[in-house]
Amino acid sequence: MAYTYPVSLRGSPGSPYTRKMLSLLRYRRIAYRYMIRSHGPVEGYPSPKVELLPTFYLPGADGELEAVVDSTPIIRRFEREVSGRGVLPPDPVLRFVDEVLEDFGDEWLTKAMFHYRWAFEADVAQAAAILPRWMNVTWADDFIARQGAFFSKRQIDRLYVVGSNATTGKIIEANYMAFLDAFDAHLQAHPFLMGGRPGASDFAVFGQLTQLAHFDPTPTQLTLTRSPRTYAWVDVMEDLSGLEARDEDWLTGGTLPETLKALLALVGRVYLPLLVANAAALDAGRKTIDAEIDGAPWVQDTNPYQAKCLLTLRRSFGDLAGADRAAAAALLEETGCAALMQAG
């Protein structure tokens, strides 16, 4: 069905997932009502079970609005319910690659985003000054200062959640540079990850880069120096409502460019080993991960949600059949992602 009313959502400009979904709504030409708010109930709307941004207010099975979070399943819901300009490639192999890269953007690049924002003095200062003002530009400066200090402390104290610490910080930074190099190489031949039109992965990567490449001063300068093309791409992705997408604009799963394989190889080198180590730690009843990522030690708390991510990706591979499954298997072997072929 097509929505006949604006989709309502609550979010914040500083939330990469909010920016991910706003860009997607513009591209898909889905009318929306955006309420800037970082937390707390919105009058006239239900409260989510978990406070995450963005929060969408969508009709439930009974037709009444319910608060829905988690961008990935929301994108799939829109694919089912809103026709035209879809972001999931029709080619089964490419669709699986898109899913892997969307997960990489959402769950690995966010480590760089969180790390740079809260591990560097200049970035902390800018976030403390601007994030409260996004909520209400009329607040008094002394109140904003208190809010900024409170929020900064809370986020810095939560760096462990994404795995940013003295052991992992340099790995995160080095791999953000590696991502920029690989992404820049891909953009030299293709305007989007999925070819001539964006997939879900493009919006996931864009969401993180709105902060890494366009807001937080340390990674923004690094991005401008390392990959001006990536910086410009973020501006382009902000509003793709005027892009006329065609079926022939997709890449094909059987002939992926080497530049996209290089990005998958980065997944296989840094993100997938973390997912596997996290799942093993949870299965063993451990509360921390003690692993090796890209040849260096990695220590962080376990993450049940990322265990779900690994399971979902493995099931998606398992759903492939015949020639598609064989092609995906060969691709995963080639790019160091063979662990995705294990049973979920």
C-alpha positions as a Python dict, from the first residue, in 0.01 Angstrom:
ca = {
    (1, 'M'): (0, 0, 0),
    (2, 'A'): (104, 364, -39),
    (3, 'Y'): (99, 592, 260),
    (4, 'T'): (-162, 864, 233),
    (5, 'Y'): (-38, 1069, 527),
    (6, 'P'): (300, 1211, 628),
    (7, 'V'): (515, 960, 818),
    (8, 'S'): (594, 1105, 1160),
    (9, 'L'): (932, 1056, 1323),
    (10, 'R'): (1133, 1196, 1611),
    (11, 'G'): (1506, 1244, 1584),
    (12, 'S'): (1804, 1476, 1602),
    (13, 'P'): (2052, 1624, 1351),
    (14, 'G'): (2332, 1471, 1558),
    (15, 'S'): (2192, 1119, 1520),
    (16, 'P'): (2345, 937, 1220),
    (17, 'Y'): (2049, 701, 1203),
    (18, 'T'): (1806, 994, 1193),
    (19, 'R'): (2002, 1141, 905),
    (20, 'K'): (2010, 801, 735),
    (21, 'M'): (1633, 776, 740),
    (22, 'L'): (1560, 1138, 649),
    (23, 'S'): (1774, 1097, 338),
    (24, 'L'): (1596, 773, 253),
    (25, 'L'): (1253, 934, 294),
    (26, 'R'): (1354, 1218, 61),
    (27, 'Y'): (1492, 978, -199),
    (28, 'R'): (1183, 759, -187),
    (29, 'R'): (960, 1070, -194),
    (30, 'I'): (772, 961, 118),
    (31, 'A'): (611, 1260, 284),
    (32, 'Y'): (718, 1296, 646),
    (33, 'R'): (679, 1505, 958),
    (34, 'Y'): (1008, 1541, 1144),
    (35, 'M'): (1014, 1637, 1511),
    (36, 'I'): (1357, 1735, 1643),
    (37, 'R'): (1384, 1589, 1989),
    (38, 'S'): (1653, 1373, 2142),
    (39, 'H'): (1457, 1208, 2422),
    (40, 'G'): (1135, 1200, 2619),
    (41, 'P'): (770, 1155, 2518),
    (42, 'V'): (608, 1348, 2234),
    (43, 'E'): (259, 1471, 2314),
    (44, 'G'): (-3, 1277, 2125),
    (45, 'Y'): (232, 992, 2028),
    (46, 'P'): (307, 657, 2192),
    (47, 'S'): (638, 600, 2371),
    (48, 'P'): (888, 342, 2237),
    (49, 'K'): (989, 44, 2449),
    (50, 'V'): (1353, 147, 2395),
    (51, 'E'): (1461, 510, 2352),
    (52, 'L'): (1644, 511, 2019),
    (53, 'L'): (1669, 765, 1739),
    (54, 'P'): (1497, 793, 1512),
    (55, 'T'): (1162, 684, 1651),
    (56, 'F'): (896, 636, 1384),
    (57, 'Y'): (523, 643, 1456),
    (58, 'L'): (363, 390, 1224),
    (59, 'P'): (30, 206, 1222),
    (60, 'G'): (30, -125, 1402),
    (61, 'A'): (-177, -433, 1322),
    (62, 'D'): (-480, -270, 1481),
    (63, 'G'): (-437, 50, 1283),
    (64, 'E'): (-329, 251, 1587),
    (65, 'L'): (5, 430, 1586),
    (66, 'E'): (295, 255, 1756),
    (67, 'A'): (649, 375, 1823),
    (68, 'V'): (896, 183, 1606),
    (69, 'V'): (1277, 196, 1618),
    (70, 'D'): (1567, 28, 1431),
    (71, 'S'): (1628, 170, 1084),
    (72, 'T'): (1702, -157, 903),
    (73, 'P'): (1362, -328, 953),
    (74, 'I'): (1186, 5, 896),
    (75, 'I'): (1353, 29, 554),
    (76, 'R'): (1226, -323, 475),
    (77, 'R'): (877, -226, 587),
    (78, 'F'): (877, 73, 354),
    (79, 'E'): (993, -155, 71),
    (80, 'R'): (683, -368, 127),
    (81, 'E'): (435, -88, 180),
    (82, 'V'): (552, 198, -44),
    (83, 'S'): (588, 134, -416),
    (84, 'G'): (858, 274, -642),
    (85, 'R'): (1216, 393, -599),
    (86, 'G'): (1315, 99, -383),
    (87, 'V'): (1656, 72, -219),
    (88, 'L'): (1693, -307, -206),
    (89, 'P'): (1855, -437, -526),
    (90, 'P'): (1650, -694, -720),
    (91, 'D'): (1956, -911, -788),
    (92, 'P'): (1973, -1156, -492),
    (93, 'V'): (2354, -1151, -467),
    (94, 'L'): (2375, -773, -485),
    (95, 'R'): (2093, -745, -232),
    (96, 'F'): (2293, -962, 8),
    (97, 'V'): (2606, -750, -48),
    (98, 'D'): (2397, -440, 17),
    (99, 'E'): (2273, -590, 344),
    (100, 'V'): (2628, -670, 457),
    (101, 'L'): (2748, -318, 380),
    (102, 'E'): (2445, -160, 545),
    (103, 'D'): (2525, -353, 861),
    (104, 'F'): (2890, -246, 834),
    (105, 'G'): (2785, 118, 813),
    (106, 'D'): (2538, 96, 1098),
    (107, 'E'): (2750, -111, 1334),
    (108, 'W'): (3118, -56, 1248),
    (109, 'L'): (3143, 297, 1110),
    (110, 'T'): (2942, 414, 1410),
    (111, 'K'): (3241, 314, 1624),
    (112, 'A'): (3449, 575, 1440),
    (113, 'M'): (3170, 831, 1473),
    (114, 'F'): (3132, 777, 1848),
    (115, 'H'): (3507, 757, 1904),
    (116, 'Y'): (3602, 1078, 1726),
    (117, 'R'): (3319, 1275, 1884),
    (118, 'W'): (3394, 1182, 2243),
    (119, 'A'): (3768, 1102, 2251),
    (120, 'F'): (3906, 1435, 2128),
    (121, 'E'): (3888, 1763, 2318),
    (122, 'A'): (3785, 1983, 2024),
    (123, 'D'): (3513, 1743, 1920),
    (124, 'V'): (3374, 1715, 2272),
    (125, 'A'): (3366, 2093, 2300),
    (126, 'Q'): (3179, 2135, 1972),
    (127, 'A'): (2929, 1863, 2053),
    (128, 'A'): (2866, 2010, 2399),
    (129, 'A'): (2803, 2351, 2244),
    (130, 'I'): (2582, 2246, 1951),
    (131, 'L'): (2386, 1936, 2049),
    (132, 'P'): (2177, 2114, 2316),
    (133, 'R'): (2109, 2404, 2080),
    (134, 'W'): (1961, 2163, 1829),
    (135, 'M'): (1696, 2090, 2090),
    (136, 'N'): (1612, 2455, 2155),
    (137, 'V'): (1809, 2750, 2019),
    (138, 'T'): (1635, 2986, 2264),
    (139, 'W'): (1774, 2821, 2577),
    (140, 'A'): (1994, 3049, 2786),
    (141, 'D'): (2369, 3002, 2744),
    (142, 'D'): (2425, 2896, 3105),
    (143, 'F'): (2154, 2631, 3076),
    (144, 'I'): (2302, 2508, 2748),
    (145, 'A'): (2644, 2487, 2912),
    (146, 'R'): (2503, 2268, 3190),
    (147, 'Q'): (2316, 2049, 2942),
    (148, 'G'): (2623, 2015, 2723),
    (149, 'A'): (2843, 1917, 3015),
    (150, 'F'): (2588, 1663, 3139),
    (151, 'F'): (2539, 1504, 2797),
    (152, 'S'): (2912, 1497, 2721),
    (153, 'K'): (2994, 1321, 3047),
    (154, 'R'): (2720, 1066, 2987),
    (155, 'Q'): (2844, 989, 2636),
    (156, 'I'): (3212, 978, 2731),
    (157, 'D'): (3125, 739, 3012),
    (158, 'R'): (2953, 520, 2749),
    (159, 'L'): (3247, 497, 2509),
    (160, 'Y'): (3292, 138, 2624),
    (161, 'V'): (2957, 49, 2467),
    (162, 'V'): (3089, 90, 2112),
    (163, 'G'): (3434, -39, 2199),
    (164, 'S'): (3630, 287, 2201),
    (165, 'N'): (3906, 268, 2459),
    (166, 'A'): (4281, 300, 2498),
    (167, 'T'): (4333, -41, 2337),
    (168, 'T'): (4101, 1, 2040),
    (169, 'G'): (4121, 372, 1960),
    (170, 'K'): (4412, 351, 1717),
    (171, 'I'): (4250, 56, 1537),
    (172, 'I'): (3930, 254, 1490),
    (173, 'E'): (4120, 554, 1356),
    (174, 'A'): (4336, 349, 1119),
    (175, 'N'): (4036, 169, 981),
    (176, 'Y'): (3843, 489, 923),
    (177, 'M'): (4133, 596, 701),
    (178, 'A'): (4122, 255, 529),
    (179, 'F'): (3751, 297, 470),
    (180, 'L'): (3799, 643, 319),
    (181, 'D'): (4062, 508, 80),
    (182, 'A'): (3843, 218, -32),
    (183, 'F'): (3528, 429, -57),
    (184, 'D'): (3706, 702, -254),
    (185, 'A'): (3833, 444, -501),
    (186, 'H'): (3479, 313, -552),
    (187, 'L'): (3331, 661, -597),
    (188, 'Q'): (3578, 732, -876),
    (189, 'A'): (3375, 499, -1098),
    (190, 'H'): (3033, 472, -931),
    (191, 'P'): (2821, 745, -768),
    (192, 'F'): (2680, 502, -511),
    (193, 'L'): (2783, 178, -345),
    (194, 'M'): (2520, -9, -542),
    (195, 'G'): (2604, 152, -877),
    (196, 'G'): (2408, 432, -1040),
    (197, 'R'): (2136, 438, -774),
    (198, 'P'): (2158, 405, -395),
    (199, 'G'): (2093, 94, -191),
    (200, 'A'): (2019, 69, 180),
    (201, 'S'): (2395, 55, 240),
    (202, 'D'): (2443, 398, 86),
    (203, 'F'): (2204, 550, 337),
    (204, 'A'): (2370, 368, 628),
    (205, 'V'): (2716, 493, 531),
    (206, 'F'): (2578, 841, 464),
    (207, 'G'): (2425, 860, 811),
    (208, 'Q'): (2758, 801, 983),
    (209, 'L'): (2941, 1035, 746),
    (210, 'T'): (2704, 1324, 820),
    (211, 'Q'): (2884, 1335, 1153),
    (212, 'L'): (3230, 1205, 1062),
    (213, 'A'): (3274, 1413, 747),
    (214, 'H'): (3052, 1713, 812),
    (215, 'F'): (3023, 1789, 1182),
    (216, 'D'): (3288, 1663, 1423),
    (217, 'P'): (3602, 1872, 1357),
    (218, 'T'): (3872, 1605, 1386),
    (219, 'P'): (3729, 1347, 1141),
    (220, 'T'): (3591, 1623, 917),
    (221, 'Q'): (3940, 1760, 860),
    (222, 'L'): (4076, 1409, 811),
    (223, 'T'): (3806, 1339, 554),
    (224, 'L'): (3867, 1663, 366),
    (225, 'T'): (4237, 1587, 349),
    (226, 'R'): (4211, 1219, 269),
    (227, 'S'): (3902, 1211, 46),
    (228, 'P'): (3738, 1536, -68),
    (229, 'R'): (3525, 1315, -293),
    (230, 'T'): (3368, 1154, 14),
    (231, 'Y'): (3299, 1494, 166),
    (232, 'A'): (3119, 1600, -154),
    (233, 'W'): (2926, 1271, -170),
    (234, 'V'): (2770, 1343, 169),
    (235, 'D'): (2629, 1670, 33),
    (236, 'V'): (2487, 1487, -269),
    (237, 'M'): (2328, 1215, -55),
    (238, 'E'): (2147, 1464, 167),
    (239, 'D'): (1860, 1500, -80),
    (240, 'L'): (1824, 1260, -373),
    (241, 'S'): (1458, 1338, -437),
    (242, 'G'): (1549, 1462, -785),
    (243, 'L'): (1745, 1152, -887),
    (244, 'E'): (1557, 954, -1151),
    (245, 'A'): (1640, 595, -1065),
    (246, 'R'): (1631, 330, -1336),
    (247, 'D'): (1641, -49, -1313),
    (248, 'E'): (1957, -60, -1526),
    (249, 'D'): (2140, 162, -1279),
    (250, 'W'): (2199, -124, -1035),
    (251, 'L'): (2522, -319, -1037),
    (252, 'T'): (2484, -693, -1095),
    (253, 'G'): (2582, -947, -834),
    (254, 'G'): (2776, -1164, -1076),
    (255, 'T'): (3011, -889, -1195),
    (256, 'L'): (3087, -671, -895),
    (257, 'P'): (3362, -412, -945),
    (258, 'E'): (3690, -468, -767),
    (259, 'T'): (3632, -150, -567),
    (260, 'L'): (3318, -295, -407),
    (261, 'K'): (3504, -619, -336),
    (262, 'A'): (3769, -410, -160),
    (263, 'L'): (3504, -267, 70),
    (264, 'L'): (3378, -618, 142),
    (265, 'A'): (3738, -719, 216),
    (266, 'L'): (3748, -442, 477),
    (267, 'V'): (3435, -593, 633),
    (268, 'G'): (3608, -930, 637),
    (269, 'R'): (3921, -787, 792),
    (270, 'V'): (3781, -572, 1072),
    (271, 'Y'): (3408, -602, 1128),
    (272, 'L'): (3330, -968, 1074),
    (273, 'P'): (3603, -1091, 1314),
    (274, 'L'): (3447, -870, 1580),
    (275, 'L'): (3100, -1012, 1515),
    (276, 'V'): (3234, -1367, 1541),
    (277, 'A'): (3432, -1294, 1859),
    (278, 'N'): (3131, -1121, 2013),
    (279, 'A'): (2903, -1416, 1941),
    (280, 'A'): (3158, -1662, 2081),
    (281, 'A'): (3196, -1458, 2400),
    (282, 'L'): (2820, -1441, 2450),
    (283, 'D'): (2784, -1815, 2387),
    (284, 'A'): (3051, -1877, 2651),
    (285, 'G'): (2875, -1653, 2901),
    (286, 'R'): (3153, -1394, 2902),
    (287, 'K'): (3082, -1025, 2943),
    (288, 'T'): (3384, -900, 2751),
    (289, 'I'): (3544, -966, 2412),
    (290, 'D'): (3917, -1029, 2402),
    (291, 'A'): (4003, -1066, 2034),
    (292, 'E'): (4241, -968, 1759),
    (293, 'I'): (4117, -724, 1494),
    (294, 'D'): (4335, -643, 1195),
    (295, 'G'): (4640, -780, 1372),
    (296, 'A'): (4591, -582, 1693),
    (297, 'P'): (4425, -660, 2028),
    (298, 'W'): (4061, -561, 2071),
    (299, 'V'): (3883, -549, 2407),
    (300, 'Q'): (3525, -437, 2469),
    (301, 'D'): (3202, -545, 2635),
    (302, 'T'): (2986, -795, 2451),
    (303, 'N'): (2695, -665, 2247),
    (304, 'P'): (2380, -881, 2219),
    (305, 'Y'): (2244, -672, 1933),
    (306, 'Q'): (2551, -739, 1720),
    (307, 'A'): (2507, -1111, 1783),
    (308, 'K'): (2165, -1066, 1626),
    (309, 'C'): (2328, -885, 1333),
    (310, 'L'): (2558, -1180, 1267),
    (311, 'L'): (2269, -1425, 1288),
    (312, 'T'): (2060, -1218, 1047),
    (313, 'L'): (2340, -1196, 790),
    (314, 'R'): (2404, -1569, 810),
    (315, 'R'): (2035, -1641, 762),
    (316, 'S'): (2024, -1408, 462),
    (317, 'F'): (2309, -1603, 306),
    (318, 'G'): (2128, -1926, 388),
    (319, 'D'): (1820, -1799, 206),
    (320, 'L'): (2014, -1778, -121),
    (321, 'A'): (1979, -2077, -353),
    (322, 'G'): (2134, -2230, -660),
    (323, 'A'): (2360, -2012, -872),
    (324, 'D'): (2301, -1711, -646),
    (325, 'R'): (2424, -1901, -342),
    (326, 'A'): (2730, -2026, -532),
    (327, 'A'): (2814, -1676, -655),
    (328, 'A'): (2774, -1527, -307),
    (329, 'A'): (2986, -1805, -154),
    (330, 'A'): (3266, -1742, -401),
    (331, 'L'): (3250, -1369, -327),
    (332, 'L'): (3261, -1423, 48),
    (333, 'E'): (3558, -1657, 16),
    (334, 'E'): (3741, -1406, -204),
    (335, 'T'): (3684, -1113, 35),
    (336, 'G'): (3759, -1285, 366),
    (337, 'C'): (3392, -1300, 468),
    (338, 'A'): (3351, -1677, 465),
    (339, 'A'): (3236, -1675, 829),
    (340, 'L'): (2901, -1547, 701),
    (341, 'M'): (2841, -1885, 539),
    (342, 'Q'): (2828, -2069, 870),
    (343, 'A'): (2494, -2183, 1002),
    (344, 'G'): (2315, -1923, 1211),
}
